[in-house]
């Protein structure tokens, strides 16, 4: 556990200075508009916009897995440098300082430790490129089948929680359960190739702080309000992913593609259908060491 703590500290020290290099992707939540009103930009209530923002940002920050279902073994340890390229839906309307279209980068450091009984624990620290936002993830994985039944693929269950750090006027937490399948193929000696895939159910909870809005009241003070909180069980992404991992000696290489289907949410406007949200597509790679 001491080694694990040192790697976590290193991840924060390495990622911290870079995160303040620019702030184009920082969040200005008040851009959504005053809570409880209909947005002129989207035609939906601003509370619905906050729910859409939370679900989309949660999908962005949980778009990477990069681990097959099998575990490291009770004495195993792995560390990897990861990079996620995550596409933002064109109509997402994330309240960034300088809203952009296309993709955002999410670099991260991921460490994992094997435990007895086919269990792994892990942690990831990720950073939303050109922002002050970090995401800290904790995970536990259990391999239901890990070569015990040779004619079955490896099957793993992974529970994970991600909390967004360094936010200014809102809080966001995403948690989920991931079911993965894969199969490791030896290529000779200490070289293996493992294709894998799975499905991840992710709930996103968020709440905002009290914010000040114009016009001011009779005393000259800004009107104070907060958006309706978003509950995780009402705000679920379904993420499908597939990838592959190559290990040669202690060197580990991996790549993964994922698609988060975001479903639909209420508009907040009476007599209107639910509001569909576009899927979030991501491509991720990793380079690391597996001991």
C-alpha positions as CSV (number, residue, x, y, z in Angstrom):
1,X,0.0,0.0,0.0
2,X,3.0,2.3,0.6
3,X,4.1,1.9,-3.0
4,X,0.5,2.5,-4.2
5,X,0.3,5.8,-2.3
6,X,3.6,7.0,-3.8
7,X,2.3,6.4,-7.3
8,X,-0.8,8.4,-6.5
9,X,1.2,11.2,-5.2
10,X,3.4,11.2,-8.3
11,X,0.3,11.3,-10.5
12,X,-1.0,14.5,-8.8
13,X,2.5,16.2,-8.9
14,X,3.0,15.4,-12.5
15,X,-0.5,16.4,-13.6
16,X,-1.0,19.4,-11.4
17,X,1.3,22.0,-13.0
18,X,0.1,21.1,-16.5
19,X,-3.5,21.6,-15.7
20,X,-3.1,25.3,-15.0
21,X,-1.4,26.0,-18.3
22,X,-4.7,27.1,-19.9
23,X,-8.3,27.3,-19.0
24,X,-10.2,27.1,-22.3
25,X,-12.1,24.0,-21.1
26,X,-12.9,25.3,-17.6
27,X,-16.6,25.3,-16.7
28,X,-18.6,28.5,-16.1
29,X,-21.8,27.0,-14.9
30,X,-23.8,30.3,-15.0
31,X,-23.6,30.2,-18.8
32,X,-26.5,27.7,-18.6
33,X,-28.8,30.5,-17.5
34,X,-30.9,31.2,-14.4
35,X,-32.3,28.0,-12.8
36,X,-36.0,27.3,-13.4
37,X,-36.3,29.3,-16.6
38,X,-36.5,28.2,-20.2
39,X,-33.2,28.7,-22.1
40,X,-33.4,30.8,-25.2
41,X,-30.4,28.8,-26.5
42,X,-31.8,25.3,-26.2
43,X,-35.6,25.7,-25.8
44,X,-35.4,23.5,-22.7
45,X,-35.3,24.5,-19.0
46,X,-31.9,25.4,-17.6
47,X,-32.4,22.6,-15.1
48,X,-32.7,20.1,-18.0
49,X,-29.6,21.7,-19.5
50,X,-27.7,21.1,-16.2
51,X,-28.8,17.4,-16.2
52,X,-27.6,17.1,-19.8
53,X,-24.3,18.8,-18.9
54,X,-23.8,16.5,-16.0
55,X,-24.5,13.3,-18.0
56,X,-22.2,14.4,-20.8
57,X,-19.3,15.5,-18.6
58,X,-19.7,12.2,-16.6
59,X,-19.5,10.2,-19.9
60,X,-16.4,12.2,-20.9
61,X,-14.5,11.5,-17.6
62,X,-15.5,7.8,-17.4
63,X,-14.9,6.9,-21.1
64,X,-11.7,4.9,-20.5
65,X,-11.3,1.4,-19.1
66,X,-8.2,-0.1,-20.8
67,X,-8.1,-3.3,-18.7
68,X,-9.2,-6.8,-19.8
69,X,-11.3,-8.8,-17.4
70,X,-8.5,-11.0,-16.1
71,X,-6.6,-9.8,-12.9
72,X,-2.9,-9.3,-12.2
73,X,-2.5,-12.1,-9.7
74,X,-2.1,-11.7,-6.0
75,X,1.5,-10.4,-6.4
76,X,0.9,-8.4,-9.6
77,X,1.3,-4.6,-10.0
78,X,0.8,-2.4,-13.1
79,X,1.2,1.3,-13.9
80,X,0.2,3.0,-17.1
81,X,0.2,6.4,-18.8
82,X,-3.1,6.7,-20.7
83,X,-4.6,9.2,-23.2
84,X,-8.3,9.4,-24.1
85,X,-9.5,11.3,-27.1
86,X,-13.2,12.0,-26.4
87,X,-15.6,13.5,-28.9
88,X,-18.0,16.1,-27.7
89,X,-21.5,16.0,-29.2
90,X,-22.1,19.1,-31.3
91,X,-25.2,20.0,-29.4
92,X,-23.8,19.2,-25.9
93,X,-23.6,22.9,-25.0
94,X,-21.1,22.3,-22.2
95,X,-20.7,25.7,-20.4
96,X,-16.9,26.0,-21.0
97,X,-15.0,29.3,-21.0
98,X,-14.5,28.9,-24.7
99,X,-16.9,26.3,-25.9
100,X,-15.4,24.1,-28.7
101,X,-16.5,21.4,-31.0
102,X,-14.8,18.2,-31.8
103,X,-12.7,16.2,-29.3
104,X,-11.1,16.9,-25.9
105,X,-8.0,15.1,-24.5
106,X,-8.1,13.3,-21.2
107,X,-4.6,12.2,-20.1
108,X,-4.3,10.1,-17.0
109,X,-2.1,7.9,-14.8
110,X,-3.5,4.5,-13.8
111,X,-2.2,2.1,-11.2
112,X,-3.5,-1.3,-10.2
113,X,-2.6,-3.9,-7.6
114,X,-3.5,-7.6,-7.6
115,X,-4.9,-9.2,-4.5
116,X,-5.8,-12.9,-3.6
117,X,-9.1,-14.5,-4.8
118,X,-8.9,-13.0,-8.4
119,X,-9.4,-9.4,-7.2
120,X,-7.7,-6.2,-8.4
121,X,-7.9,-2.7,-6.9
122,X,-6.9,0.3,-8.8
123,X,-6.9,4.1,-9.0
124,X,-6.7,6.6,-11.9
125,X,-6.1,10.3,-11.9
126,X,-7.2,12.0,-15.1
127,X,-7.1,15.6,-16.3
128,X,-9.4,17.4,-18.7
129,X,-7.0,19.1,-21.2
130,X,-6.8,22.9,-21.0
131,X,-8.8,23.1,-17.7
132,X,-8.3,23.0,-14.0
133,X,-10.5,19.9,-13.7
134,X,-9.2,16.5,-12.4
135,X,-11.0,13.2,-12.1
136,X,-10.0,10.7,-9.4
137,X,-11.2,7.2,-9.9
138,X,-11.2,4.2,-7.5
139,X,-12.0,0.7,-8.8
140,X,-12.4,-2.9,-7.7
141,X,-12.4,-5.8,-10.2
142,X,-13.2,-9.5,-9.6
143,X,-12.6,-12.1,-12.2
144,X,-15.6,-14.5,-12.2
145,X,-13.8,-16.8,-14.6
146,X,-10.1,-16.4,-15.2
147,X,-9.0,-19.6,-17.0
148,X,-10.8,-21.8,-14.5
149,X,-13.1,-23.1,-17.2
150,X,-10.8,-23.3,-20.3
151,X,-13.6,-23.3,-22.9
152,X,-15.1,-20.1,-21.5
153,X,-13.7,-16.6,-22.0
154,X,-12.5,-14.6,-19.0
155,X,-15.3,-12.8,-17.3
156,X,-14.8,-9.8,-15.0
157,X,-16.9,-7.5,-12.9
158,X,-15.6,-4.0,-12.2
159,X,-17.1,-1.5,-9.8
160,X,-15.8,2.0,-10.1
161,X,-16.4,5.5,-8.7
162,X,-15.1,8.8,-10.2
163,X,-15.2,12.2,-8.5
164,X,-14.5,15.4,-10.3
165,X,-11.9,17.6,-8.4
166,X,-11.1,21.3,-8.5
167,X,-14.6,22.3,-9.5
168,X,-15.7,25.8,-8.6
169,X,-19.4,25.9,-8.3
170,X,-20.7,22.4,-8.8
171,X,-20.0,18.8,-7.7
172,X,-20.1,15.7,-9.9
173,X,-19.7,12.0,-9.0
174,X,-20.1,9.0,-11.4
175,X,-20.3,5.4,-10.3
176,X,-20.9,2.2,-12.3
177,X,-20.7,-1.5,-12.8
178,X,-18.8,-2.9,-15.7
179,X,-19.1,-6.4,-17.1
180,X,-16.2,-7.5,-19.4
181,X,-15.2,-10.5,-21.4
182,X,-11.9,-11.4,-23.0
183,X,-9.4,-14.0,-23.8
184,X,-5.6,-14.1,-23.5
185,X,-3.6,-15.6,-26.3
186,X,0.1,-16.5,-25.8
187,X,2.3,-15.6,-28.8
188,X,5.4,-17.3,-27.5
189,X,7.6,-16.8,-24.4
190,X,6.4,-13.9,-22.3
191,X,4.3,-12.2,-25.1
192,X,0.5,-12.2,-25.0
193,X,-2.4,-10.6,-26.8
194,X,-5.8,-10.1,-25.2
195,X,-8.8,-8.9,-27.1
196,X,-11.7,-7.9,-24.8
197,X,-15.0,-6.0,-24.7
198,X,-17.9,-5.2,-22.4
199,X,-20.7,-3.0,-21.2
200,X,-20.5,-0.4,-18.4
201,X,-23.6,1.1,-16.7
202,X,-22.6,4.5,-15.3
203,X,-24.8,6.7,-13.1
204,X,-23.9,10.4,-12.8
205,X,-24.9,12.5,-9.8
206,X,-24.4,16.3,-9.7
207,X,-25.4,19.4,-7.8
208,X,-24.6,23.0,-8.1
209,X,-23.7,25.7,-5.6
210,X,-25.8,28.8,-5.2
211,X,-25.1,31.1,-8.1
212,X,-25.8,34.9,-8.6
213,X,-27.8,36.0,-11.6
214,X,-28.9,39.3,-13.1
215,X,-31.1,41.2,-13.0
216,X,-30.5,42.2,-9.4
217,X,-33.3,42.5,-6.8
218,X,-34.6,45.8,-5.3
219,X,-31.7,46.0,-2.8
220,X,-29.2,45.7,-5.6
221,X,-28.1,42.2,-4.8
222,X,-27.9,39.5,-7.5
223,X,-30.6,36.9,-7.4
224,X,-29.3,33.6,-5.8
225,X,-30.4,30.2,-7.1
226,X,-29.1,26.7,-7.7
227,X,-30.0,24.1,-10.3
228,X,-32.1,21.0,-9.5
229,X,-29.7,18.3,-8.2
230,X,-29.2,15.3,-10.5
231,X,-29.6,11.8,-9.0
232,X,-27.3,9.0,-10.2
233,X,-30.1,6.4,-10.6
234,X,-32.0,8.9,-12.8
235,X,-29.0,9.8,-15.0
236,X,-27.4,6.7,-16.5
237,X,-25.1,6.2,-19.4
238,X,-24.6,2.8,-21.0
239,X,-21.1,2.5,-22.3
240,X,-20.1,-0.2,-24.8
241,X,-16.3,-0.8,-25.3
242,X,-13.9,-3.0,-27.1
243,X,-10.1,-3.1,-27.1
244,X,-6.9,-5.1,-27.0
245,X,-3.8,-5.4,-24.8
246,X,-0.4,-6.5,-25.8
247,X,2.2,-7.5,-23.2
248,X,5.8,-8.3,-24.0
249,X,7.9,-9.0,-20.9
250,X,6.9,-6.1,-18.5
251,X,5.9,-3.7,-21.3
252,X,2.2,-3.2,-21.8
253,X,0.4,-1.6,-24.8
254,X,-3.3,-1.2,-25.2
255,X,-6.0,0.5,-27.2
256,X,-9.7,0.8,-26.8
257,X,-12.8,2.4,-28.4
258,X,-16.0,3.1,-26.5
259,X,-19.4,4.5,-27.2
260,X,-21.5,5.9,-24.3
261,X,-25.2,5.9,-25.2
262,X,-26.8,8.7,-23.1
263,X,-30.5,8.0,-23.7
264,X,-33.0,10.8,-23.1
265,X,-33.9,13.2,-20.2
266,X,-36.9,15.3,-19.4
267,X,-37.0,18.7,-21.0
268,X,-38.7,20.4,-18.1
269,X,-41.2,22.0,-20.5
270,X,-44.8,20.7,-20.2
271,X,-46.3,18.6,-23.0
272,X,-43.0,17.9,-24.7
273,X,-41.3,14.6,-25.4
274,X,-38.1,13.6,-23.6
275,X,-34.9,15.2,-24.8
276,X,-32.5,12.7,-26.6
277,X,-28.8,13.1,-26.0
278,X,-26.1,12.2,-28.5
279,X,-23.7,9.4,-27.7
280,X,-20.1,10.1,-26.6
281,X,-17.4,8.4,-28.7
282,X,-13.9,7.9,-27.3
283,X,-10.6,6.3,-28.3
284,X,-8.0,5.6,-25.7
285,X,-4.5,4.2,-25.6
286,X,-2.1,3.1,-22.8
287,X,1.6,2.6,-22.4
288,X,2.9,1.1,-19.1
289,X,4.5,-1.7,-17.1
290,X,3.0,-4.9,-15.9
291,X,4.9,-6.8,-13.2
